[in-house]
Amino acid sequence: MNTALMFSSATDEWETPQAFFDALDVEFGFAIDIAATAENAKCAAYFGRNGLEDDGLTAGFRRALRAVEDGTGRRACWCNPPYSRGLQAKFIEKVARERFLGHTTVMLLPARADTKAFHTHIYDAKTWQPRDGVEIRLLPGRLKFGGATNSAPFPSMVVIFRGDR
């Protein structure tokens, strides 16, 4: 497998596979993509370059969700953050905070149980379980991100931060 591009710093934006997203969208009903570009957004409303707001790290989810309310009951947020460790950790922290404000967010992340963000916001090593209100789904095999020729060189997980309401 040629992993040169996957390990390069040319980009840290990896488009979510459409069928994978669609299955989660049926389950959760996504209203907004909180880390996207016009080219890779999975929802009509998104945070990112040219979206509702330029930066999902500083945007308030509540105001944005009210702005896109369409009567369908879609209230969940989707997040496939940039995969650089610095940005990824910031998005995990932001989503963890927004959970306490009542917002459910589903994140697609590399399955890296060795990171500080994983242990601070996702998993509680003292109880040997995900933190309260958090669900971890480890994915079998390796995802093939949109536009990629090969599968990712790392396993992935879906982490659900269920709104505290």
KOLLUMZA-642165 format. One record per residue (C-alpha): chain; residue in three letters; x, y, z. Coordinates in nm, 4 decimals, m for minus. Example, Ala and Ser with C-alpha at 12.3 -4.5 7.8 and 13.67 -1.06 7.14 Angstrom:
// residues 2
NODE  chain  res        px        py        pz
NODE      A  ALA    1.2300   m0.4500    0.7800
NODE      A  SER    1.3670   m0.1060    0.7140
This chain:
// residues 165
NODE  chain  res        px        py        pz
NODE      A  MET    0.0000    0.0000    0.0000
NODE      A  ASN    0.1324    0.3419   m0.0953
NODE      A  THR    0.0838    0.5533    0.2158
NODE      A  ALA    0.3035    0.8487    0.1183
NODE      A  LEU    0.0094    1.0859    0.0768
NODE      A  MET   m0.1685    0.9646    0.3917
NODE      A  PHE    0.1391    1.0354    0.6008
NODE      A  SER    0.2312    1.3601    0.4279
NODE      A  SER    0.1417    1.7016    0.5593
NODE      A  ALA   m0.0065    1.8051    0.2239
NODE      A  THR   m0.3518    1.7955    0.3825
NODE      A  ASP   m0.5231    1.6835    0.7002
NODE      A  GLU   m0.8706    1.6925    0.5463
NODE      A  TRP   m1.0064    1.3484    0.4591
NODE      A  GLU   m1.3545    1.3298    0.3112
NODE      A  THR   m1.5956    1.0978    0.4890
NODE      A  PRO   m1.7079    0.8072    0.2674
NODE      A  GLN   m2.0634    0.8907    0.1565
NODE      A  ALA   m2.2249    0.5500    0.2266
NODE      A  PHE   m2.0664    0.5450    0.5729
NODE      A  PHE   m2.2021    0.8935    0.6480
NODE      A  ASP   m2.5455    0.8097    0.5077
NODE      A  ALA   m2.5869    0.5143    0.7462
NODE      A  LEU   m2.5029    0.7345    1.0468
NODE      A  ASP   m2.7267    1.0130    0.9154
NODE      A  VAL   m3.0239    0.7730    0.9154
NODE      A  GLU   m2.9497    0.6889    1.2789
NODE      A  PHE   m2.8769    1.0391    1.4117
NODE      A  GLY   m3.0289    1.2959    1.1726
NODE      A  PHE   m2.7458    1.5420    1.1122
NODE      A  ALA   m2.8301    1.9097    1.0778
NODE      A  ILE   m2.4801    2.0529    1.0542
NODE      A  ASP   m2.1229    1.9491    0.9700
NODE      A  ILE   m1.8946    2.1306    1.2125
NODE      A  ALA   m1.5590    2.0814    1.0351
NODE      A  ALA   m1.5917    2.1036    0.6582
NODE      A  THR   m1.5169    2.2843    0.3379
NODE      A  ALA   m1.7567    2.3507    0.0511
NODE      A  GLU   m1.5959    2.0561   m0.1298
NODE      A  ASN   m1.6337    1.7947    0.1469
NODE      A  ALA   m1.9319    1.9088    0.3589
NODE      A  LYS   m2.1768    1.6292    0.4334
NODE      A  CYS   m2.4604    1.8602    0.5402
NODE      A  ALA   m2.6044    2.1634    0.3623
NODE      A  ALA   m2.5150    2.3674    0.6718
NODE      A  TYR   m2.1528    2.3523    0.7799
NODE      A  PHE   m1.8782    2.5349    0.9665
NODE      A  GLY   m1.5577    2.5895    0.7737
NODE      A  ARG   m1.4304    2.7917    0.4822
NODE      A  ASN   m1.7320    2.9624    0.3228
NODE      A  GLY   m1.9779    2.7946    0.5589
NODE      A  LEU   m2.2145    2.9424    0.8195
NODE      A  GLU   m1.9084    3.0528    1.0120
NODE      A  ASP   m1.5453    3.0056    0.9212
NODE      A  ASP   m1.4407    2.8148    1.2303
NODE      A  GLY   m1.6271    2.5351    1.4075
NODE      A  LEU   m1.3919    2.5711    1.7031
NODE      A  THR   m1.5261    2.9154    1.7909
NODE      A  ALA   m1.8821    2.8920    1.6584
NODE      A  GLY   m2.1711    2.8276    1.8943
NODE      A  PHE   m2.3652    2.5142    1.7984
NODE      A  ARG   m2.6957    2.6340    1.9508
NODE      A  ARG   m2.7239    2.9472    1.7369
NODE      A  ALA   m2.6258    2.7607    1.4214
NODE      A  LEU   m2.8704    2.4781    1.4865
NODE      A  ARG   m3.1515    2.7295    1.5367
NODE      A  ALA   m3.0571    2.8928    1.2077
NODE      A  VAL   m3.0850    2.5656    1.0149
NODE      A  GLU   m3.3950    2.4282    1.1909
NODE      A  ASP   m3.6152    2.2952    0.9147
NODE      A  GLY   m3.8894    2.1192    1.1095
NODE      A  THR   m3.7535    1.7709    1.0371
NODE      A  GLY   m3.6192    1.7193    1.3890
NODE      A  ARG   m3.2606    1.6917    1.2622
NODE      A  ARG   m3.0560    1.8156    1.5567
NODE      A  ALA   m2.7308    1.6186    1.5641
NODE      A  CYS   m2.3927    1.7535    1.4578
NODE      A  TRP   m2.1425    1.5650    1.2408
NODE      A  CYS   m1.7673    1.6080    1.2755
NODE      A  ASN   m1.4840    1.4527    1.0774
NODE      A  PRO   m1.2180    1.6956    1.2015
NODE      A  PRO   m0.8822    1.7716    1.0436
NODE      A  TYR   m0.6553    1.4807    1.1357
NODE      A  SER   m0.3517    1.6764    1.2526
NODE      A  ARG   m0.3198    1.6007    1.6212
NODE      A  GLY   m0.3316    1.9630    1.7337
NODE      A  LEU   m0.6528    2.0450    1.5483
NODE      A  GLN   m0.8121    1.7093    1.6158
NODE      A  ALA   m0.7633    1.7481    1.9905
NODE      A  LYS   m0.9186    2.0968    1.9786
NODE      A  PHE   m1.2271    1.9668    1.7977
NODE      A  ILE   m1.2633    1.6785    2.0461
NODE      A  GLU   m1.2460    1.9273    2.3340
NODE      A  LYS   m1.5003    2.1604    2.1674
NODE      A  VAL   m1.7462    1.8761    2.1017
NODE      A  ALA   m1.7054    1.7469    2.4590
NODE      A  ARG   m1.7944    2.0965    2.5916
NODE      A  GLU   m2.0920    2.1308    2.3570
NODE      A  ARG   m2.2304    1.7990    2.4872
NODE      A  PHE   m2.2883    1.9647    2.8243
NODE      A  LEU   m2.4893    2.2350    2.6448
NODE      A  GLY   m2.7220    1.9657    2.5101
NODE      A  HIS   m2.5743    1.9052    2.1665
NODE      A  THR   m2.5219    1.5530    2.0316
NODE      A  THR   m2.2218    1.5263    1.8020
NODE      A  VAL   m2.0932    1.2204    1.6194
NODE      A  MET   m1.7225    1.2233    1.5355
NODE      A  LEU   m1.5169    1.0123    1.2964
NODE      A  LEU   m1.1672    0.9785    1.4395
NODE      A  PRO   m0.8555    0.7674    1.4039
NODE      A  ALA   m0.8699    0.4981    1.6737
NODE      A  ARG   m0.5818    0.6351    1.8791
NODE      A  ALA   m0.6213    0.5339    2.2401
NODE      A  ASP   m0.2775    0.6724    2.3248
NODE      A  THR   m0.3639    1.0415    2.2939
NODE      A  LYS   m0.4238    1.2906    2.5721
NODE      A  ALA   m0.7510    1.4010    2.4068
NODE      A  PHE   m0.8786    1.0410    2.4098
NODE      A  HIS   m0.8167    1.0048    2.7831
NODE      A  THR   m0.9278    1.3568    2.8756
NODE      A  HIS   m1.2565    1.3700    2.6834
NODE      A  ILE   m1.3515    1.0213    2.5578
NODE      A  TYR   m1.2319    0.7452    2.7886
NODE      A  ASP   m1.2008    0.7266    3.1675
NODE      A  ALA   m0.9127    0.4971    3.2585
NODE      A  LYS   m1.0199    0.4984    3.6256
NODE      A  THR   m1.3500    0.3268    3.5452
NODE      A  TRP   m1.2269    0.1402    3.2324
NODE      A  GLN   m1.5209    0.2823    3.0359
NODE      A  PRO   m1.6086    0.5695    2.8059
NODE      A  ARG   m1.6841    0.8900    2.9921
NODE      A  ASP   m2.0441    0.9580    3.0892
NODE      A  GLY   m2.2533    1.0396    2.7808
NODE      A  VAL   m1.9873    0.9128    2.5405
NODE      A  GLU   m2.0107    0.6030    2.3210
NODE      A  ILE   m1.7199    0.4509    2.1275
NODE      A  ARG   m1.7714    0.2357    1.8175
NODE      A  LEU   m1.4562    0.0739    1.6843
NODE      A  LEU   m1.4783    0.0145    1.3100
NODE      A  PRO   m1.3695   m0.3137    1.1525
NODE      A  GLY   m1.1069   m0.2905    0.8812
NODE      A  ARG   m0.9846    0.0386    0.7417
NODE      A  LEU   m1.1962    0.3137    0.5856
NODE      A  LYS   m1.1326    0.4340    0.2339
NODE      A  PHE   m1.1796    0.8090    0.2526
NODE      A  GLY   m1.3492    0.9945   m0.0332
NODE      A  GLY   m1.1222    1.0310   m0.3321
NODE      A  ALA   m0.8527    0.8027   m0.1871
NODE      A  THR   m0.7102    0.5154   m0.3889
NODE      A  ASN   m0.6165    0.3097   m0.0839
NODE      A  SER   m0.7648    0.2481    0.2573
NODE      A  ALA   m0.6378    0.4550    0.5486
NODE      A  PRO   m0.3204    0.3247    0.7158
NODE      A  PHE   m0.4926    0.3466    1.0561
NODE      A  PRO   m0.8087    0.2066    1.2159
NODE      A  SER   m1.1001    0.4411    1.2786
NODE      A  MET   m1.3672    0.4865    1.5418
NODE      A  VAL   m1.6944    0.6682    1.5724
NODE      A  VAL   m1.7341    0.8577    1.8985
NODE      A  ILE   m2.0789    0.9790    1.9978
NODE      A  PHE   m2.1064    1.2657    2.2456
NODE      A  ARG   m2.4716    1.2554    2.3511
NODE      A  GLY   m2.6222    1.5901    2.4447
NODE      A  ASP   m2.6856    1.6263    2.8158
NODE      A  ARG   m3.0605    1.6921    2.7861
